């Protein structure tokens, strides 16, 4: 009887709060895009691995790295927040640009 009651409560909750299939699809796309952006960023950043970074620039680079990690965590917790992808793109682009300028002068 307890199992039946639990099942009934669970079904009632699902019926009151259905997850639209479109939302699931969008969330999956946002997750995949974030993963692809991260892989592209890592590949681009790997080109500069081992290059000396000016000490005054290191705190800024660390801040950008933390920001990117925070944005990825926000995407993981709210994968429908499409605007976070643009924020992640800008953060990665800024980090790469600073790194490139520091290495190439």
N, C-alpha and C positions, 0 to 999 in steps of 0.2 A: 504494500500500500504506500509506503514511504517512497519507493522508487517511482511509482505511478504519479504521485504528487510532484516529485522533483521533475519528472518528464513533462508534466502539464505546465508547471511554472516555467521551465526552460522554453517550451514551445510558445507559450504566451509572450514571453519576453522577446523571442525572435520575431514573432509576428508584429509586435509593436515597434521594434527597432530593426527593420530589415536593412541589410547592407546592399545598396544598389550594385549590381554587377559592374556597372560603368565605373564606380568609385574604386573597386578592386583593381580593375584594369588600369586606371590612371595611376593608382598608387604603385603598381608593379612597374609601369613605364618610368615613373619618377625614380624609383629605386635603381632600375637598370641604367638610366641616364646618369645618375650620380656615380654609379660604379664605373661606367665608361669614362666619365670625366676624370675620375680619380686615377684610373689606369693610364690615360693619356698624359695627365699631369705628371705622374710618377716617371713615365718613360721620358718625358721632356726634361724633368729635373735630373734624371740619372746622367744626362749628358754633362752635367756640371759637377758630378760627384768627385770629391777629392780636391776641387779647386779651392784655393784660399778665399775666405770671405773677410772683408774688412770688419774689424771688431765693432765699430760703431753701428754697423748694419745688422749685426746678429740679433739684437733685441727686437728689431722690426720684423725680421724673418721669423723669429720664434712666435711673435704675436700673430702673424699671418698664418703660421702653421696651426696655432691653437684655434684661430677663427675658423679655419677650414675643418678642423676636427669637430668644433661645436656645430657647424652647419651640417656636417654629415650626421651627427647625432640627432639634430633637429629633424632632418629628413627621415631618419630611421623611426623617430617617434611620431612624426606626422607626414607620412609619405604622399599625402595629397597636396602638400604645400608646394606647388609648382614654382612659386616665386623664389624658393630657396635654391633651386638649380641655377638661376641667374646669379644669385649671390655667391654660390660656390664657384661658378665660372669666373666671376670678377676677382674673387680672392685668389684663385689659382693663377689667373693671368697677371695680377699684380705681383704675386710672389715670384713667378717666372721672370717677369720683366726686371725686377730688382736684382735677382740672381744673375741674369744675363748681363746687365749693366755693370755689376760688381766684378764679374769675371772678365768681360771684354774691355772694360774701361770706358 
